[in-house]
Amino acid sequence: MSLLLLYSFAFSQNISGTVTDVQGTPLPGVSIMIEGTSNGTTTDFDGKYTIEASTSAVLTYTYLGMKTQTRQVGSNTTIDVTLQEDATSLDEVVVSVALGETAKKKSLANAVQAVSSEQLLEGNQNNMVNGLQGKVSGVTIASSGGVPGSSSVILIRGGNSITGNNQPLFVVDGIPIDNSTNSSLEVASTNRASDINPEDIEDISILKGPTAAALYGIQASNGAVIITTKKGKAGISKISYSGSLSVDKILGTPDVQTTYGQGEQDTEGDINPSSSFSWGEQISPGTPIYKNIDDFYKTAITQNHNVSYSTGNEKSNIYFSIGDVSQDGIIPSTSYDKTSFKINANSKFSKNLSIGISGNYINTKISSTKQGNATGGSFNSLLAYPVTVDAKDYLNPNGSQKAFYGGQEFDNPYWSIANSPNTDDVKRLIGVINLNYNFLNDFNLTYRVGTDDYNEFNKKVTGDGSLVDNREDGYISQFEKDYSRFTSTLMLRYNKEITEDFTLDAMAGNSVEELDIRTTTTTGDGFQAPGIYSIANVAMEDQSISELIQRKRIVGFFGELKLGWRDALFITATGRNDWTSTLPKDKRSFFYPSVGASAVLTDLFDISSDSGLNYLKIRGTWAKVGKDAPIGALESSLGKNLNGAASSAYAWNGVNVGNPNLEPEFTDSYEVGAEVRFLNNRISLDMSYYYSLSDNQILKDIRVPPTTGTFYATLNGGSIKNQGIEALLSAQILRPKNDGLFWSMDFNFGMNESTVEDLPGFLNEVYLSDSWTFRNSAAGAAILDGSLFGLRGKQPERDANGNMIIDTRDLPVLSDQTYTNVNRMPDWTLGITNNLSYKNMSLSFLFDIVQGQDIYNATESAMIYYGQSVNTLDRGQNITLTGVDADGNPKEVTRVKDQAYYTDYYSLNSQNFIEDGSFARLRYVTLSYKFPQQILDKLSLSALELYATGRNLLTITDYSGVDPEVNTFGAGISGAGSTYIDNLGTPNTKGFDLGLKFTF
């Protein structure tokens, strides 16, 4: 035995080589295994590998989409391999689908689009949702700005809820997780999916619409984002590091007029110089001019570091990672820090039993400033500083805050940064246990249990010494949230090849989900000791405390039946019944099915050819999916101390109005599509047309006339129609031999229309007050016979003949009205991704085109109100207004464009601030260099890469504001939302990243 071991050892040798395709392009990630063992390796970025093997060993080379090859080692020390494309293996591509399962893409009757880890990381985004921008057809993503940790909205095929959540379900390793966003009315809040470290993601599958997510039921009525995290691989042990240093600057600031200085006009036209307005006299030559807005923003630095270790063999594997992001904001004192720990371990305990455990701990800390309409909002306060006043001069000699005019009742933004902190601290744990057991040859039993738990502590402070009315002694508002989501899923699957031509795949399962949220909110008015910003520093009588407990349980039973014929024709049917605790007892059970079919015509009729048509599949599906009510929608709330004259007893407050007779809402949808590949799979096209109708909407807290006896109501009614086209075109423009120039392009196209088909009763609109802009000039709204993402706002009143009504001040009368022709969602989007490589160099860039959406520019409205806008430079000129008076008599007036004209009329008339928000943006350009093998050998590394990335380097738009990609209020507003409403927020940033990756 010893002699045999010595003999084997003596003839072991290091084998090295390069694996390429037939064009000579190196293939990274090719698996190379020693046949009959668990030993192996993978090729690096340059397609190179090294492995120790005996002369009698046989090496097996496998790669997705290529034919597997074997090589006898013998006396060779260098073995180069050329892999041939296997068209049939492309048909076997597996994607993640519902309930943690995978399926052959060719068998699916609905549209599913996958995004790989490499694609997600392109552009170097800390929020993984932003990493999907422009890379998935039919998906709209809007960031809420350049503040660290700001949220992003993701919509798949528009929206189907007027007041409810329109974002998809997020699923990590088979377990649904929370992606909620706190209100961003005061400070920017992040969406919880951003907690996931993009470096830990193996791939993402986007299940589009209710069809693809039918088995997830209620939670996935808006589609689903299925995230699979990284695992260890058999025969491969490696330690990897990736890190980057980023520099960011604001995209720009609005143009400010420097002709007129501080002051405001009275009714006689005289100017009072003691004011926060810029309606004063012309600025004298030589007067210092301060760029208060420009100088407020700074250059921000971000560091991102990730280390991972993975290993595995035939029976077990493990992956462990640590990630840390430290981001400074472009506004002083703002920051975003995230530290994550991830472990994923899987073991095969016997031939039939395997167990997997996954854990992810994340600690996220955010420091923010106030924004938007909030008192103390940074941008709002800066507008109140005329260009002749230095905003940085904000302290008196004794250290107190300096007012620059008598009666100032707002805080200096620099003082707020130093004295009014806003912080958010989240500690989160996502855990999954997965048991998988095969028995009786054709049966599989899977049980998966998981939890998503986090504690959030959020604190907003107005420091003592504030100039805000009734806040002189400071103010504190804080909440602590304990969130717990438990999910249990049991599935029994039967897979049988009935005959040589027929296959049967059947599945039945049960799921239980429990949600428990406890939020304790505490406020305190006035700090007893200066500078100590703690609720304990507020007198007990000046404190208030409230507790909100939200609980929900969903129990579901579901099944799926899939029939296959000759691995080319597939018919799939699903059914699910849910019981939900948020609906009345007699209506909480509801059933919804789906049915679909797909046919690979090139396999059925043998019509493929290498130089022409390689693959053709058609598909179609119909689905029905339900949605339950929000927590607490059945009950009405009582309150006390409703006004100064009320008693302290509990009474009806007319606000938190429930409805004990709510019913579930349903969405019926269908889609048809085709997938085709040409010219040796160099060109591929995936197209879909879809239609959905969401009926019997659950409308929560909608405003109704006071004559109904309340201010708000919760009821069923209304319907939303969505229809659209989406397409993914991929082309390999250049596929050279050897190390020549390689060039591929992807075109992701989406076109969607969301229309409000019906509203209950007398309603012609539904709007959410959280989206009111500066001075309540406009708000996002769902408009009957118009867009779900419409607008309502102040407009001039007109008589029956269309004449404008002019008041006694010679100004048009304004009232809140709806717009039937405003749509704040794009008509179409097109993301164009280019990937080029030559030898060790590679270049990739994404050009994103977003066309046809309307933007409401409330920031310009505010600038005009304060007199800061360049559009007020025509002040003093005359304007003629024609209309009728209140009695209907003709009236024509000529009046001066003075402060009253601009502040009382022009800045409030929402018609003046609706613009075309179309834009084209170069989202990123990345240039990378992968070091050759001879250098790697000297450094004892298996891979080494340097890269540089530029983000948001170019934007082409006619929008007059700073940034057309805007959503000031963020993802915290549901329903019609606030997408493409520009309201005194922080614009996005442009930046440059320098990064390093290595593996050993």
C-alpha positions, 0 to 999 in steps of 0.5 A: 500500500505504501509503495502504491501511495509513493508511486502515485505521489511520484507521478503527480504533477501540476497541470496548467492551461487555458480554456477558450471557445471556438473563437479563442475567447477565454472562458472564466469559471469553467469547472475542471474536475478530476474524474472519480474524485471531489478535487477540482478547480475553475478557470480564472478571468483569463480562462487559465487554470492550474491543478495537481493531478496524477498521470493516470487522471482524467480531467473533465471540463464543464461550462454552461452552454458548452459541450463537456470535454475530457482529457487524459493527463498522461505526461502533459503539463500543459493542457489547453482546451477549446469548448464547443457551443452546445445549442441543446444545453442552452435550452436547459438553462435553469432559472429560479422560480417560485417557492425556492424552486428552479425550472428549465427556462424552456418549460416556463409559460411566463416571462422570467428574466435573470440578472447575474452577479456580474451584471448586478455589480456593474455600476457599483451601486450600494443599493441592490435595487439600483443595480437593476436599473436599465437591465430588466425589460418592463421594470421601472426603478426610480431613486429618491435622490443623492442622500446616503441610504435614500430609497428606490422604488421598483415597479414591474409592469406598472402598478395595480393598486390605487392606495396599496403597495405596488412594489414586488415581493423580495425573496431571498433563498426561498424566504420572503423578506421585508422591503418597506420604507419609512415615511420620507416626508421629513428625512430620506429613508431607505428601502429595506432590500438595500440591506442585502449586500450585492456581493453576496448575490449569485443571481436574481430572477425577476418574475413579472406580473401575477402570472409568474408569482401565482404560487406566492399568492397575495404577497406577489401580486405585483411580481417577485424579485427572487434572490439566490445567494452565493454558496461554496462549490465542490472541489474549489476553495478560495478567498476573495476580496473586492474593494473600491474607493468612490468620489461623488459630487452632486449632479448640479444645483439650480440657477439662482438670480443674482440681480435682486437682493434681500427684501419683500414688497408690501401692498403699496410696492414699498420694499422691506429689506428685513426679510427672507425673500429675494424681492428687494432692490437691485444689487449694487455693484461690488456687493458680495454675492454668496453661492449659498446653495452651491457651497452647501454641498461637498465632495463625498467619499465612500469605501466599500470592502468585501471579503469572502471564503468558500469551499466544498466537496461532494457532500458539503459546502460553505460560503462566508463573507464580511462586507462593509460600506462607509459612505459620506454624504454630499451634505455635511454630517450625512452618512450611510454605514452598513456592515454585513455577515453572511454564512451559507452552509449545505450538507448531504447527510445521506444519499437522499437527505440534505440540509442547508442553513443560511444566516445574514446579519446586517447593521445599517446606520444612517445620518440624515438631514431634513428635506422637502416641506419639512420644517428645517429642510436643508434646501428649503432653508437655503432658499430663504437666504438671499444671495447677499446674505452668507448662510455660513455666518450663522453664529453669534459671538456667544455661540447661539444661532444668529438670525439675519433678519428680525422675526426669523422663524426657521433654522440655518441649514449649517446650524441644523447640521450641527445641532439637529441630528437625524439618525436611524440604526437597524440591526437585522437577521435573516435566517433560513433552514432548508431540509430536502429529502428524496424517496421512492425514486420519484418523490421529493419532500422539502421543508423550509423555515425562515425568519426576517427579524430586525430592530430599528431605532430612529431619532429626529431632533430639533436642537435647543436654540432653534429659531422655529416657533415653539421649538426654542427649547428643542424637540425630539421624536423617536420610535423603536420598531421590532419587526418579525416575519416568520415563514414556513413552507412544506412541499411534496413534489412528484417527478416522473418520466411516464413514457419516453415522450411524456413527463409529469411534474406535480407539486402540493404544498402548504405555507404559513406566514406570521407578521408581528410589528411593534412600534413605540413612538415617543416625543418630547418638547423642550430639553431641560439641559442644553445639548443633551438630546435624549428623551430622558432630558425632557420633563415627564409632562412634556413627553408623549408615548404611543404604541402600535401593534400590527399582526398578520397571519396568512395560511395557504395551500397550493399546487402545481401540475406540469405536463411535458411532451418530448421536452418541447411542449409543456402545459402548466396549471397552478392553484392556491387558496389563502386564508388571511387575518386582515379580511372579515371571517366570512371573506378571508378565504379565497382561491386563485388559479393559473394555466399556461403553455409553452412550445419549442417549435424548433424541437417539435418540427426540427426546423432549426439550422446552425446558420439561420434559426436556432431556437423558437419558442412560443408561450402563453398564460392566464392567471388570477391572483388575490390581494388582502387588506392592510393590517387594521383596515377593518376597524375604526379608531377612537381618539381623545383630546381631538381639539381644545374644546373636546373632553378627554373621553374617547370619541370618533375622530373621523380619521382612522376609518375602517370597514368591517365588510371589506372583500379581497381584490383580484387581478386577472392577467394574461400574457403571450410571448416568444423567444427566438435565437439566430445565427449560431445563437449570436442574436436572441430576442425575448418578447412579451405582450401582457394585459391585466385588470385589477378589480374591486380595489381596496382603497385605504384612507381616501378623502371623502366630503365631510357631508358623509360624516367623516374625512376618510373612508376605507372601501372596495371599488375601482379598477386598474388596467395595465397593458404593455410590451417588453422585449430583450434583444441580445446580440454578439456583434463580434465573436473573434478568434483568439484574443481579438475584440469581443463585443456584445449588446443587450437592449432592454425595452419596456412600454406600459400603460396604467389606467384607472378604469373605474372608481367607486361612487362619485369619486373622480380621483384618489390622492394621498396627502403625503405627496403634497408639494411645496405650499400644497400646489400639487400632489400625486393622484390616481385619475379616473379615465387617466393615469394611475400615476397622475396629478392634481394641483391648483389651477385657474378656475374657469366658467362654463365657457372656459373663461378664467375667473379673475378676483378683486386683486386682479389675479386668477382664482385658483382651486385644486383640480385634476389633470386628465392628461398628466402621466408621471410614468414613462411611455417607454424605457430602453436600457442599452448595455455594451460589453467589449473586451480585448485580451486582458482589457474590458469595457462595459457601459449602460445607456438608459433612455426613459421617455415620455414621463411628466415631472412636477417641478415643485422646486422651481415653484419654491424658488419663484416664491422666494424670488431666487429663480431666474424666471423672476427676472422679468419682475416689474413688467406688465402682463395682461389677463383676460377673463371674467369676474366673480359675477361672470362679467368680462374682465381684462386687466393689466397688472405688474409682475410683482411679488404678489403676482409671483407668490400668490398666483404664479408659484401656486399655479401647478400648470406652470411646473409640469414638464417633459421629464424624458432623459437619456443617461449614461449610468456607468462606464467601467474599464477593467484590466485582468492581470496575466497568469505570469504576474498572478503566479509571482503573486500567488494569486488565482485572479487579480483585477483593477477597474475604474467606473464613472457613474452618471457622467452624462444626462441628456434632457430638456427638463429645466430642473437639476435631475430628471430622475427624481422621487423626493418622497421616496418609496414610503408613499404607496399607491399613486406615489410620488415618482417624478415629483421634484420637491426640494430634495437632494439631486442624484450624484455623479461619481468615480470609483477605483476598485480592486478584486483578487482571489487566492 
